[in-house]
Amino acid sequence: MKIIETIQQLREELSKYKRQGHTIGFVPTMGYLHQGHLSLVEQSKKENDQTVVSIFVNPAQFGPGEDFDRYPRDLQMDEQLLKELAVDVVFYPAVKEIYPEGYATYVEVEKWGNVLCGKSRPTHFRGVTTVVLKLLNIVSPTCAYFGRKDAQQAIIIKKMVKDLNLEVTIHTIPIVRDPDGLALSSRNAYLSTEERKAALSLSRALEKAKTEIAHGLRDASAIKDLLRKEIDKYPLITIDYVEVMSLDALEQIKTITLDNTLVAGAIWAGKTRLIDNFILGEI
Ligand code: AMP
């Protein structure tokens, strides 16, 4: 497994594979890897000749006062996990490599980045789309893999790829959870024991919502009320949002359909912001 820190070296390495006609799967991450990330890597390994994983904590997707500085980092652990999966290349650039002095170009999917998580993190998706576009240009993979845990991110990236005619296939992978249902996240490392217990409020509320929908409930505002009521049972938790949106346009819907619905929530457990969702349909 090669660990490469510069764009030039990465391009040289990947051009060897491309000359041989190999397919390249790409998994962008911010590191501090867990089984959620690894499921993306496993999928890429299955579907491509070569797999590239990037580890880059992207400053552009963190707002002022957010956790960029204290975001968990552990390259040694990440390296070990990726070696065990026989990843071919790890791209581990410094911030200056991606955003050199005077960097000025940003890409944005209008409107789609202002809803859900974009309401409380107004510059977040602009940072995500910018770095993902740059990484896709640098790696030029056949396929790239994203988790449905960040459903809005996956939807926005698919939209960017379509709108900008990028030559890459985006695959999305189901949410990986701890046995008790908590969606795996690098940010779970911030949680105290009490917060960890209370953080389950969101996945439990979503499970209840899913059951109600399975029993025939289709009213989006009833689902949002149910989610709020369930989460409010946990005094340690503050709700950022609960939402029911269309998958294909990221717009609020009144009536749930079984093929075009995203039910999503974000909560604060102390200083830690956590997200979770389920989708009815395909992204
Ligand atoms: P991050 O390192 O948080 O930027 O995540 C990198 C990729 O891993 C993104 O595509 C995430 O959606 C995905 N991911 C993170 N957590 C999970 C999870 N629990 N299940 C599935 N995918 C995940």
Residues whose N, C-alpha, C, O or C-beta is under 5 A from the ligand:
A	BS01	AMP	P28 T29 M30 G31 G36 H37 Y145 F146 G147 R148 K149 D150 I173 P174 I175 V176 A183 L184 S185
